[in-house]
Amino acid sequence: MSIRIPHSFTMPTFKVSVTKDYLVFASAHFITFAGHRCEPLHGHNYRVAVTLEGALDEESWYVVDFSELKRIMRRLCDEIDHKMLLPLRNPKLDVRERDGSVMVAYEGKPKYVFPTEDCALLDIPNTTVEMLAQYLAGRLRDALRELGVTSLVALELEVEENFGQSATYRESPVADNPNPAPGRRN
Ligand SMILES: [Zn+2]
């Protein structure tokens, strides 16, 4: 009797990374804490690192084309660079866009008004580095799938807001039929 070994156990995999020095965005945010505390508005020079693990593309002998990976990540960082990052799923914040302005209320009290073009409205519950990392990972996963990259077994995305202060989101296995990325949910 022979034991059938799943294909994934026999397939060698490689890790490839794009590092934080290349991928940056400078943005404003504030987070809400448990209870009735809300940070004052401030900014960070965020840096992003991506690690992908997967099998080789059989024709090209790489996991993913670095130029494509960098292009995707640069686009995702540019979308939120020099923006006010605002979460749309925070139960303590009411974020509304009207007539070219975004109005933000905290626990029912008006707090900020920003020009719409200066805001990135993100379908996440709080603009922590954890949620930013998960958001960007979801967008990257979708973009890679559109490119036809389907051989990944793990995807890691790190967002650093200060030197030595970061969060890493890891997804393994990479979902075949994932929910849409958080930022794209209706
Ligand atoms: Zn901060």
Boltz pocket constraint, residues with backbone or C-beta under 6 A from the ligand:
constraints:
  - pocket:
      binder: B
      contacts: [[A, 29], [A, 30], [A, 42], [A, 43], [A, 44], [A, 161]]
      max_distance: 6.0
